[in-house]
């Protein structure tokens, strides 16, 4: 067993940000030399940080770890208030009960129907974008693409995007807004979603909110408040992550044009390239939501006492050489690829089928329509988000090169 807690070095967390999509060097050192280490966040009690694949898997999927306890504790966090709540902060069986209301969200039929719509939306956006010599891969493509998809899925009016985009960003901000602004934004989002749910209760439509309302009525196991929280979570999680991850992918593909050309030449590799990019991109900027040990657990030889918070660093677990050969290399044919990009365990990303579909379709359409796509040739072409839970470009100026988006419509 390792040295007692009191003798451990305590490091400040998050580590100073590495530029762009680089991973902070502290992670690799810790994974090799001190896989279970002590960290202290700007707020909350000290925590254990685990960096190896096996320990991250245990922390996220073993029932001896709880998310719900974080609501009763001074949880390690980057914001003054603990904004966590809802489905992401529940434990089974509560969590299982609430999550069940979404069981009709991603049936094979829904996904098949969404694929066609996704292709049309992506092609239409590119048609508009390439009318100018340059376009922004974030504002002109990734954001409207992912927003339209989640709006259509849920049945949220796309015209309202300016309002809820602001609220959603506030929900995912860490240091870039004040606590007051965040409370206001969350309250506004709540009222907005509650109105939509009430509307579908009065008259159902062919959308996910109506399906969830029907499921709630049938099973009578989910309260009105819980339903609103689930819809809010899907709306926010449903576009912010994907609209950040897609520009991350495009950036990495164009940073080394041979990567992009590999997908242009072999589009059948795109599904496994999406998995590899999911593994490789360190999307989370501040570590995953902490879990609390409900009993004593030993991780990599260190005793985690019951009641201690543990932060699972998926960003470096995804580069663990014990699981991934040449972990710092992008290998579009990596097989198997059991990454944690969508998490693991009870809270495994509910929207993973939609996210995968969107990322695949976007790369299929981009590479088929614009084989000569490249980053605009200047330093300022790429800007990066700051003070958010996720990392990714705030702008990504692209030059279309030759190509015709309409050519991708039949693919
Ligand atoms: C590339 C895009 C996405 C990434 C990287 C991503 C990542 C994740 C991760 C890592 C978790 C687990 C968090 C944890 O264990 O604490 C999660 C949960 C979740 N995601 Fe996603 N996600 C993406 C897209 C989406 C989409 C498109 C939707 C909805 C349409 C969605 C809805 C959710 C929900 C509702 C949860 C909470 C599930 C629960 O607590 O049971 N996500 N996501």
Boltz pocket constraint, residues with backbone or C-beta under 6 A from the ligand:
constraints:
  - pocket:
      binder: B
      contacts: [[A, 60], [A, 87], [A, 88], [A, 89], [A, 99], [A, 150], [A, 230], [A, 233], [A, 234], [A, 235], [A, 237], [A, 238], [A, 239], [A, 241], [A, 242], [A, 245], [A, 283], [A, 288], [A, 289], [A, 340], [A, 341], [A, 342], [A, 343], [A, 344], [A, 346], [A, 347], [A, 348], [A, 349], [A, 350], [A, 351], [A, 352], [A, 354], [A, 355]]
      max_distance: 6.0
